[in-house]
Amino acid sequence: MKSRVNTTGKRIIIIVDFQHLQMLRKAIREILSSKDTFQLSILGQLGNDGFFLDKMEVGLERELKTYWNGVLETKTDFGIFGNPEFGTLFVTGPVASQFLKDISGEPLGAISAGPYGILRGMGILEEEVNSHLKLLKEGHYLLFIRTYTQHWKLIKKQLGKLILV
């Protein structure tokens, strides 16, 4: 018996930034409405208004996890961590494990160069990493889309002018 494997191109990770939560949610709805399977993750700030982890109200992390599980329509990893370059960040989805990986008692994403190294480790070009991290610092949300090249072409067309990559 011979097995047949359908290949739909190379597996890739695309990062798309969104300045506003509403646009991010709209893009996620568009992506999830397609028949294709995508792995979606989000990295974002929890504000630049003096919000620190030690002041975090009890249950906030649980509430945010529930919110993002609803947006992504699946149960997924979630975490909050402080970073000296970006402030308090949250991450949800399959990439969360990389940002939350324990390194000497701290999440990898909490290390000053952690987010840079994680994105470079994903195969994202240095110029793109620097651009995305600059936007993250400015308060944009980063949506990670893990898919195949052929699926990305279809979803990019479906999203139309919502995203410009």
N, C-alpha and C positions, 0 to 999 in steps of 0.2 A: 504494500500500500504506500502510495506517495502522498506526502502532505504538501499542500500548496500554501504559500505565504503571500498575502497581499502586501505589497510595499507601497507606501504613499509618500515616498521621499524621505529625506533625512529628518531626524528628530531635532527640533530647534527650540530655543527659548527667545521669545520676543518680549521686550519691555516697552510698555506704552505709558506715558505720563498723563495725568489728568489734574488740572488745577482745581476743579470743583467736584465734590462728592456726587452731585446729581449726574454729571457726565460720566463718571466712573460707573455708577450704578446702571445707567442706560447702556453703556458698552457691555457690561457684564450680562445684562438681560438679553442683548442681541446675540452675544456669544453663546449663552446657554440655550437660546431658542433654536440654534442650529442642531442638526442631527449628529454632528461630529463630536468626538470626545476631546476635551481640552483639560489641562490641569491649570487652574487659575490660582494665583497667589497675589497678595497685596502687601506693600510696605508703605507706611505713612507715619507722619508725625502726630503727636497728640497735643499740638499747640505749642506756641512759643511764649506763653504768658506766665512763666514762672511755675509751670506744672512739673512737679518732681515726683518720682516714684514713692518716696517716703511720705508724701502728702496724699497719696492716692486713696480715695475712699474705698472702704471694704466692699467687695462685690463688683467694682467697676470692671475689672478684668473679665469676670464671668459675664457681665452684661454685654461688653464689647464682643466677646467670643460668640455669644448667642446672636447678636446683631449680624456679625459677618458670616456666621453659618447660614443665617437666613438669606443674606444677599447672594452668597455663593451656592445656595441650595444644597448644601452637604455639610456633614460634620467634618471639621478639619482642625489641624493644629493652629494654635493661637498663642501669642506671647507679647509681653510688653517689656521693654528694656531701655535703660538710659545709655546714651552715647555722647561722649564729650564734644563731638563735631556737630551732631544733629539734634540733640536734646532727647526727649522721650519719644521713642518709636514703638509702633506696633507692627506685627507681621502675622499674616494668616495664610494658610494654604500649604501646599507641599514644600515650599522653600523655607517655611518657618523652622524646620529642624536644623537647617544650616545656620540660620541667624541665632538660634537658641542653643546650639551645641556648647556644652560646658567646657570651658578652657580655664583651668586653674580657679574654678569657682565663679567665673563670670561667663555670660553668654558671649559667643564669638562676635555677635553684632554690637556688643557693648564696648569692644576694643576700638580705639580710635580709627585704625585702618581696617577694621572688620568688614564693614559693608563693601568697601573697595575690593578687598581680597575675595570676598564671596562672589561678587559680580564677575570679577576677572576669572575666578575659578569655574564659573558657568560658561566661560568662553566668550563673554561679551568683550568687544574691543575697548581698549583703554580710552579712546576718545569718547565713545558712547557711555562708558562707565562714568567718566568725569561729568559729562552732560547730565546724565540721569541723577547723579548725586547732588549736583548743583540745584537741579529742580526740586529734589527731595528737601534740601535745605531751605528752599523758598516756600515749602509747604505743599508741594504737589504730591499726589498719590502715585505710586508706581505699581502698575498692573503687570504681573509676569504671566505670560501665556506660553505654556509648553505644549507643542503640537508638532505636526509634520509639515514640511514645506508646502505640500499640496493643500492641506487643510488651511494653512495660513493664508494662502492666496484667495481661498473662498471666503474666509471670514473677513479679510481685509476689504474685499468687495462688498460684503454684506454690511459692514460698518460704514462704508462710504466716507463721507466727509466728517464723520464723528471723530476719526483719528487721522492724523497725518504722519505717516512713517515712510 
